[in-house]
Amino acid sequence: VQLQASGGGLVQAGGSLRLSCAASGTTYRINSMAWYRQTPGRQRDLVATVTRSGSTNYTDSVKGRFTISRDNAKNTVDLQMNSLKPEDTAVYYCNADVQRPGGGSRNYWGQGTQVTVSS
């Protein structure tokens, strides 16, 4: 399974970016999908999740500013980021939990895309 993320870049504080991630290489059910972010020297932190049925969850710092969405038919997950702040600067990673043929599931990661918010 491959996850290809895109959409990062440089934006001024208060601006917007939209990240996209496409999963390929599997015909099995993708359960939850998510976006994480990581800054140098720190652990990778969860930003937002979306279940297959569309239920979402956000870390407190992005509530009201970020929106996660997915297209089950296309195996894609997006993250719309509005009112960006310098503290949102990080490498953003998409994540997918993919059903395994013998039961259970496995986690996959995208390659990361840099988001830089200037003050």
GUVEX-742797 format. One line per 2 residues: number of its first residue (from 0); their letters; for each residue x negated, z, y negated of N, C-alpha, C. Coordinates in steps of 0.001 Angstrom, whole numbers, plus 500000, padded with zeros to 6 digits. Atoms other than C-alpha are relative to their C-alpha. Layout:
residues N
NUM> A> X:Z:Y:X:Z:Y:X:Z:Y | ...
***
This chain:
residues 119
0> VQ> 499152:500000:501182:500000:500000:500000:499112:500000:498764 | 500746:500055:501255:498657:499061:496585:500942:500283:498827
2> LQ> 499266:499723:501227:499828:500417:493252:499192:499437:498838 | 500668:500644:501125:498958:498321:490207:500656:500457:498708
4> AS> 499480:499483:501264:499369:500038:486861:499530:499145:498838 | 500352:500763:501198:499367:498366:483471:500708:500597:498801
6> GG> 499291:499620:501207:500356:498924:479877:499307:501016:499121 | 500706:499042:500841:497825:501404:478576:499401:499322:498782
8> GL> 500631:500555:501177:496033:500990:475291:499798:501036:498928 | 500240:499140:501152:495292:502391:471875:501195:499905:499051
10> VQ> 498844:499970:500889:498127:503482:469604:499837:501158:499029 | 500045:498914:500969:498501:505579:466490:501030:501067:500351
12> AG> 499051:498909:499793:500216:508941:466597:501366:499604:499457 | 498645:500376:500363:503970:508488:466471:500443:498674:500584
14> GS> 499689:501298:499425:503778:505136:468195:500525:500094:501413 | 499437:500078:498657:505043:503984:471571:499157:499095:500890
16> LR> 500583:500849:498961:503655:502533:474776:500907:500050:501215 | 499257:500032:498734:505246:501496:478027:499035:499680:501123
18> LS> 500819:500200:498815:503391:501882:481294:500873:499467:501135 | 499304:500545:498838:504385:499914:484361:499104:500108:501224
20> CA> 500743:499905:498744:503386:500265:487985:500794:499304:501089 | 499343:500740:498933:504178:497938:490863:499351:500332:501329
22> AS> 500478:499718:498648:503873:498876:494521:500165:498758:500862 | 499945:501149:499108:503082:496201:497064:499346:500351:501335
24> GT> 500650:499825:498725:502019:495889:500665:500738:500906:500966 | 499217:499187:499086:504807:497880:502264:501432:499518:500042
26> TY> 498575:500274:499873:508276:497254:503619:500767:501296:500246 | 499371:498714:499739:508939:500930:504113:500540:500614:498723
28> RI> 499301:499346:501096:511087:503103:501918:499013:500779:499130 | 500771:499201:500937:509454:504490:498812:500894:501131:499521
30> NS> 499214:498831:500385:510723:507985:498212:499809:500259:498500 | 500198:499714:501417:509709:509618:494933:498854:499172:499433
32> MA> 501087:500639:500745:507550:507889:492339:499717:500865:498784 | 500373:499071:501069:505679:509612:489575:498863:499443:499150
34> WY> 501153:500236:500871:503219:509435:486722:499265:501324:499799 | 500886:498871:500273:500296:511819:486366:499038:499580:498887
36> RQ> 501041:500311:500960:497613:512067:483730:498839:500961:500146 | 501219:499209:499835:494079:513333:483612:499065:499744:498834
38> TP> 501037:500085:501027:491527:514083:480897:498689:500471:500610 | 501306:499661:499418:487783:514490:481507:499830:501491:500220
40> GR> 500276:498615:499680:486909:517725:483243:501213:500832:500365 | 498784:499252:499683:490492:518651:483975:500679:499404:501227
42> QR> 499273:500471:498829:492781:518336:486963:501053:498973:499577 | 498952:500977:500238:495322:515597:487285:501344:500731:499947
44> DL> 498752:499277:500215:498643:516856:485932:501210:499080:500113 | 498761:500739:499878:502150:515736:486712:500649:499817:498628
46> VA> 499312:500290:501255:503924:514042:483799:501502:499864:500243 | 498589:500246:499733:507205:512828:485283:500174:499471:501410
48> TV> 499662:500504:498678:508869:512103:488587:501404:499390:499977 | 498662:500567:499826:511832:510007:489669:500240:499802:501483
50> TR> 499664:500165:498597:513533:510135:493043:500588:498610:500229 | 499434:501297:499683:514877:507126:494849:501408:499841:499417
52> SG> 498636:500037:500541:518363:508023:493642:500036:500037:498477 | 500066:500050:501451:517165:508186:490048:499917:501340:499288
54> ST> 500157:498688:500635:516875:511911:489442:498596:500132:499439 | 501290:499926:500681:514100:512657:486990:499615:501432:499679
56> NY> 500518:498702:500398:511905:515568:486086:498774:499766:499135 | 501093:500187:500955:509413:515975:483236:499269:501310:499758
58> TD> 500709:498838:500462:506691:518338:482258:500478:500318:498585 | 499394:499574:501257:507744:520350:479228:499456:499265:498783
60> SV> 500624:500569:501193:505290:518756:476818:500460:498585:499673 | 499565:501384:500260:506834:515279:477177:501510:499854:499975
62> KG> 498529:500069:499984:510526:516130:477420:500509:499528:498639 | 499439:500543:501233:512525:514182:474867:499200:498869:499406
64> RF> 500847:501071:500533:509668:511751:474244:499731:498911:501042 | 500312:500945:498926:508942:510106:477606:501228:499791:500884
66> TI> 498931:500312:499066:511355:508382:479959:499430:499243:501189 | 500436:500667:498780:510581:507498:483555:501187:499263:500615
68> SR> 498944:500774:499357:512558:504807:485353:499392:499188:501136 | 500511:500771:498876:512272:502774:488528:500995:498919:500377
70> DN> 499184:501081:499459:513562:499604:490112:499711:499958:501494 | 500227:499915:498555:513978:500096:493851:499852:498609:500636
72> AK> 500084:501352:499443:514438:496386:494506:498620:499391:499782 | 501319:500557:500330:511113:495567:492850:498862:500955:500323
74> NT> 501031:498983:499728:509266:498751:493877:499122:500255:498774 | 500739:499738:501229:508296:499446:490299:500449:501314:499370
76> VD> 499687:498807:500771:508155:502544:488134:499386:499831:498620 | 500448:500122:501382:507855:502577:484348:500003:501362:499329
78> LQ> 500013:498800:500827:507044:505237:481808:500031:499550:498544 | 499872:500292:501422:508326:504715:478282:499559:501230:499230
80> MN> 500562:498878:500739:506316:506894:475935:500211:499779:498511 | 499705:500076:501433:507606:507457:472409:499434:501211:499283
82> SL> 500498:498887:500824:506454:509688:469562:498705:500548:500566 | 501249:499590:499369:503004:509765:471060:499170:500890:499086
84> KP> 500850:499038:500701:500626:512546:470085:498563:499851:500501 | 501393:500075:499526:496823:512719:470257:499784:500734:501314
86> ED> 500159:499250:498753:497163:515262:473044:500567:499284:501220 | 499567:500830:498879:498828:512592:475177:498881:499087:500504
88> TA> 501128:500829:499591:495471:510825:475372:499496:500428:501373 | 500404:499718:498620:494497:510581:479033:499967:498695:500790
90> VY> 499816:501083:499037:494130:508282:481985:501282:500310:500777 | 498715:499815:499340:497582:507810:483463:499984:499300:501361
92> YC> 499979:500513:498635:498067:507319:487196:501425:499971:500538 | 498716:500009:499319:501141:506193:489056:499798:500445:501448
94> NA> 500035:499413:498659:501967:507722:492389:501283:499642:500728 | 498821:500323:499195:504299:506780:495221:499924:500715:501331
96> DV> 499883:499349:498700:505450:508682:498261:500727:499026:500929 | 499498:501094:499166:505961:506091:501012:500296:500497:501410
98> QR> 499598:499617:498652:507828:506631:504248:499038:499401:501023 | 500860:500489:498923:505691:506305:507379:500854:499595:501190
100> PG> 499172:500479:498892:506970:504411:510442:500235:501043:501076 | 499837:498991:498965:506424:507374:512766:500616:501290:499513
102> GG> 499435:498786:500584:508002:509895:510425:499073:500568:498948 | 500797:499463:501099:506842:511786:507405:499752:498957:498944
104> SR> 500297:500923:501091:505402:510119:504364:498549:500155:499583 | 501381:499973:500474:502124:509358:502656:499995:499679:498520
106> NY> 500143:500181:501436:501051:509506:499042:498995:498910:499671 | 500920:501035:500461:499428:506580:497267:499839:500095:498483
108> WG> 500318:499939:501423:497749:506319:493860:499644:498619:499462 | 500469:501173:500710:497296:503539:491367:498620:500246:499431
110> QG> 501391:499947:500447:493981:502834:489691:499820:500716:498674 | 500127:499313:501281:494743:504542:486389:499953:499029:498839
112> TQ> 500028:500799:501218:495313:503156:482933:499809:500940:498808 | 500364:499121:501115:493850:504590:479739:501028:499907:498875
114> VT> 499149:499905:501193:496150:505750:476958:499245:500821:498967 | 500699:499308:501075:494491:506688:473687:500889:500016:498767
116> VS> 499155:499832:501178:496469:508086:470777:499137:500523:498865 | 500834:499600:501132:494663:508238:467453:500833:500761:498970
118> S> 499285:499173:500995:495549:510750:464758:499953:499359:498629
***
